Amino acid sequence: MKLQSARRQQKNLSVVAYTGGFALVREMRYLKSEQAVEEVQFMDVAERVETDSIVVKGLDILEQNYDYDLISKGKLLERYINRNVHVRNAETGEEMEIRLLSVAECIIGERTDTKEIVVDPIGELILPALPEGLLLKPALIWKIEPALLDQEIMVSYLTKSLEWHAHYTLEIKDEQFQFDGWVKILNHSGAHYENAQLALVAGVVHREEEMRNGDSRILYSRMQAPSIATESLPERFVYRIGRPVTVMNEQLKQLALLSARGSDFKRTYHIRAGDTYAKVELEFPNTEENGLGMPLPEGLVKVYESGDFGEVFFTGEDHIDHTAVSKNVRVDIGKALDIESKSYEKLREKHGVHEYITYVYELENRKVGSTRVFVNHAIYERVWEMESSTHDYERQSSSEVEFIIRVQPATTVELEFTYKVDKRAEERVY
């Protein structure tokens, strides 16, 4: 006997979605039969299931098949080769019975009354009952030792094409900011997940095969803010939705992740060699005191700011990395047209085994207030030492120094520094 288990037999469903474009699905179902069962058809599984990831508990399986021979016109007609079917003329209502010979390139049949061969008969093709074994949906087929079933089973598997991403909006008004986060879930897996316990895992999980998702039509569904709890997992951030969530196939769903209001933020200006204008970054700490204090998954941040007359403008966007609690969030929003820079190499000369290089930055501030500008200069020589500088600096790495320059309004400040390179050491390195 064959036993079909469908979604309606579910006792519990949980979905853990990963940022890598895949998900772990766990289902608990109840199986009960009146006769001995030798084959279980586990229906309503994801079409993109990874069959080598399936784990079944509560059932001893001898053989497993993934059957995705879904119904289509071609597959259906192939099942009726050498069987009698009817062709009905829609205008006259007359029927002709033929034995189906071929459906490869066209429909070819033999009339049962005259034995004449007909090619592509005109009319409505009427078929007998649906052939056994042709499934309407993908299914896992399990062969078991014949037995009566009255038990719960737990099935888990990985599926491709179910992914999630975070995205944020940051609104700046006066000395306050509003930071809202959303989770976007895209389901192309070929299955519906109704009233599922949903968890989202942020972080890099090593997979041998790259996930590739096909393009499909998307339906949109925006939900009200759920309760989302964070929990720890080694090297990962986990976000658990506090209520059942339904994610239908070919649907994009958005869930509210956070809504925070804070005041501890700053605007910083950064210059590198060759820049004409300073890069602008907004920076704020991810702390409870600042209205946040939860791990933030990577995602796109769109920034809005109020102008002098209260109108809100879009002022930039940037992608932020995974940000742990107490770390700073930094958002690059573009260039400041009122902070200009001119940089150039002023002098390069040799004295014995050393080469001396002098570099200059001219910084002009056209703002109404004084501004701190961070100048980050890359030094590509491997072995070097700073000789002199008009301003204090910090060595950020073996190849970069940082100057913090205070520039008063309507003034130009010149930064000049000289470093020497030991050419002998450079040659030894190479």
N, C-alpha and C positions, 0 to 999 in steps of 0.2 A: 504494500500500500504506500501511496505517496501522500505526504502531509505538507500543505502550504502554510507558511507562517508569514503574515502580512503586518504592516505597520500598526494595525488596530490591536494586535496582541502585545504591543509594547507596554511594559510596566515602568520603564525608566529610560531616558535618553539624555546623554551628555555629549557635548561637542567642545573640543579644545582646538582652537584655531591658532595657527602660527603665522608669523609675519613672512615666512618663506613661501606662502601660497599653498599650504596643505593643512589638513586637520586630522585629529584623532577622534573617531566616533566610537562611542560605547552605547550598546543597546542591551537592555534586559527584556526578554520576552518569555511568555508562558506557553509551553507546548503540551497539548493534551489530545489523545487519540482514543478511539473506541476499538480499533483493531491494531494488529502489529504493523509497525511502520518500518520500511526499509530504505526510504528516501525522503529527506526533508528538503523542501524548496524554501529557502530563506529569501523572501521577496523584499522589494523597496529598499535595496541597497544603492549606494552611490554608483553612478555609471563610471566614475573615475577612480574606483576603488583600487588600491594597490594590493593585489591578491596575495603577495608574499608577506603581507603584514597582518593577515587575519589570525585572530586568536579566539578560540571557542572554548568556553568553560561550561561544564554541565552536560556535555554530550560527547560520546565516544565516536569519532568519525573515522571511517575506513578510507574514504575517497572524497575529494572535494573538486567541484568544477564551478567555474564562473560562466554562466550561460547568458550571453547577450545577443542571442539570435532573435532579435525583436521583429515584430510583425512589420512587413512592408509589402507593397504590391508584388515585387519580384519574388521575394522569399515565399510569400503566400501561394502564388501560382505554381512555384516549383513543387510544392507539396501535393499538388493535384495532378501531376504528370501521370498519364495512363489511367486517370479516373474520369468518370462522366460528369460533365457540368452542363448548365443550360445557358443559352443566349436568348434574351427576351428583347423583342422589338418594342421600343417605347411607344411608337405611333399606333401599331396594330395590336399589340398585346400578344402576338404569336411568339411561341418559344421553339427553339431548336436545341436538341440534345446532341452534344459532341463529346468525343473522347479526346482529352487534351494530350497533344503529342509533343509540343515544344513551346517554350516561352522565351527562348534565348534572345532573338532579335525582334520577333513579332509573335503573335498568338497563332499557332497552327493546330487544327483539330480535325478529327474524322467524324463525319455525321454518323450517328448510330443507326439511322434508318436506311440511307442510301450508300454508305461507305465512301462518299465523296470527301475530298480533302478541302477544307475551307481555311483561308488565310485572313487574319484580322477580321473576324465576323463583326458586322455592325449590330450593336445592341448592348444591352446591359448583361454583364456576366454574372451569373448566379451560381454560387458555390455551396456545396454541402457544409456540414458542421465544421468548425475550426479544427484543423488536425492536431492531434495530441503532440505535445512537446514544443509547440510554437508559443513562446512567451510574449506577453504584452509589455513586460518590464524586465530589466536585468535581474538576475537572481543567483544566489549561491546555492548550488545543488550538492547535498551531502548524502553519501551512501553510509548506512549504519547497519549494524546487526539487527535483524527484525525484532522489534520489541514494542510493547505498549509504552506510550509516553505520557507522563504526568509530572512535569518538572519545569523549573525556570532555567533558562540558559543565559549566559552573558557572552556577547559577541563584540569584539573590538577590532577596528581596522583603521588604516590610514587612507585618506582620499586626497587626490590632487584637486586643484581648482577651487578651493575654498580659502579665501585669504582675507586679511584685515589690515587696515592702515589707520594711523592716527592723523588728525589734522586739527589745526588750532586757529583761533582768531585772537589778535592782541589789539585792544583799543586804548589809545593814550588820550587822556583828557586832563589838561592842567597838570597837576602833580600826582594823578592817580592813573592806574591801569586796570583794565578788565581783561582777564585771560580765560578763554573758554576752549575746552578740548572736546573733540568728538572722535568716535570710533566708527570707521566705515568698513562694513563687511560685504564682500562680494562672493556670491555663491554660483559657481558654474559647475558644480560637482555632479549634477544630474540627479539630485535627491532633495526632498523637502525635509526640514528639521523642525518639527512642531513641538512647542512647549519644551524646548531643550534647556538643560542646565548648561550655560555657556561660559567658557573661560577663554581668555586671550593671553597668549604667551609672546612676549617681546624678547628678541635676542637672536643670535645666529646659531642655528642648529645645522650641523654638518649633514648634508645629503649627497649621495653619490650621483644622483640624477638631477639636473636642473629642472625646476618646475616651469612649464609653459602652459599658459592659459589661452584658449581660443577666444576670438571676439564673438560676443553674443549680445542680443538685445537685453537691456537692463531695465528693470522696474525699480522705482524709487519709493522708499517708505521711511519717513523720518519719525522717530519715536521720542516720547518724552523721557526726561532724565531718569534713568534707573539708579539703584544703589549699586555702586561698583566698589568692591573691596580689593585691595592689593595684598599679595602674599609673597613669601620668599620661595625661590627655587634656585638651586645652585646655578650661577651665571645667567640667570634669567629674571625678567619681571613678569609677574602673573597678575591679570586683572579678571576678577570673577564677578559676573553679573548677578545681582542679588534677587533676581526673579526669573521665571521661565521666559524664554525668548523663542519666537518662531522666525526662521529664516527660510524662505521659499526658494526653490531653484530658479535661476536667472533673476535674482533680486539683489538690489543694493540696499542695505539697511544701515541707518545711522543711529548710534546710541550715544547719549551724552556721557562724557568721561569725567569732566570737572568743570567748575565755574568758580573762578577765584578773583578777588579784588585786592589789590595791594598798592603800596606807595613807594616801596623801596626799589627804585630802578634808576639807572643812569644811562646817559647817552654819551658814547665815546667815539673819538675820531682817530682814524688810523691812516698813516702814510707809509708807502713803500717807494723804493727807487723807481722812477718813471711815472709815478702817479701825478696827474694834474690836479685832481680834487681829492679831498679826504674821504675815505670810506666811513660810513656811519653805522654804528652798531648800537642796538638797544640791549641792555644787560640787566638781569634781575635774579636774585637768589631764589632757589627752589626750597623755601622753608615755610614752616607753619606760621611764623610771625609775619610772613609776607603773603598769607592767604593760600599757600600751596602746601608743600611738605609731603608729596607722594612721588614715587618714581614716574618719570614721564617717558613714554615710548617715542621713538623717533617719528618725525612727521613734518609736514609743511605748515609754516606759520604765516598767515596773512595779517598785515599790520594796517591799522586805520588810525588817523590822527585828526584832531579838530583844528580848524583854521582860526584866524582871528575873529571871524564872525560866527563861530560855532558850527560851521558846516564841516561834515566829516569827509575826509579824503582817504583813498587808498594810497599808502606811501611805500609799499614794498612787501616782499615775501622772501622767506629763506627756509631751508630745510635744517631742522635741529636734530642732533644725535640723541640716543637714549641718555637721559639725564637723571642721575641718582639724586636722592634727597640731600640737601645742603650744597649741591653743586649749582653753578650759575648757568642760566639760560642766556645764550647769546644769539641775537637775530640781526643779520646783515640786511639793511634796508636800502642800500644804494650809496650815492655820492652826495657830499655837501658842497653845493656850488659856491658857498661863501667862505670856504677854507681852501686856499690854493697852495700848490707846492711846485717848486722848481728844483730839480736835483741833478747833480752832475759831478763827474770826477774832475777835480781841480788840478791835481798834480800826481804824477807817478815818476819816481826817480830811484836809481840804484846807488847804494853806497856799500861797496864791498860785497859781502854775501847777503846783504839785506836789500829788500825793495820796500820803499815807503810810498803809501797810497793815501792821498788826501781826498776826502769827499765832502760835498756841501749840499745842504738842504736849505732853501729859502721858503719860509712858511708865512703866508699872509692871511690875516683874519679880518674878514669883512662883516662879522657879526657885531651886534650891539654890546655884547659882554665878552669878558675874557674867556678863553677856551683852552682846555688841555688837549694837546695833540700827541698821540703815541706814534713815534717814528721807529719802524722796524726795518733794520738794514741787514741784508744778507751778505755775508762774506764767504766767497767761494773758495778761497785759498785754504788749504788744510791746516797749516801751522802759521799762526799769526799772533800778534800782541798789540794791544792798543797803546799808542805813544802819547797822544794828546787829544783833548776834546773840549769844546766850549761849554758843554753841558754834561751833567751826570748821566750815567747809563748803567744798565744791567745786562749781563751776558745771559741771554735766554737759552742758548745752546752753543755747541761748538761752531756753529755757522751763522749765528744771529745775535745782534745786540739791539737793545731797545732803549730809546730816549723818551722821556716825558717832558714836553716843552709847553710852558705856559705862554700863550700868545694873547696880548692885550688887543682890544678892538681897534680897528683901523691902523694896525701896525704890521710890520714885517720883521720876523726874527730869523737870523741866520745861524744855522747849526753847522759847525765845521769840526771834523775829526780826522786824525791820521793814525793809521795802523801800519805796522811793519811785518813783513813776511820773510821768514828765513828760507832762502832758496835752496840751501843744502838740505834742510829737513824736507822740503817739498820733493826734491829729487829722490830722497830715501824712501819716501812714502810710495812713489811710483815705481 
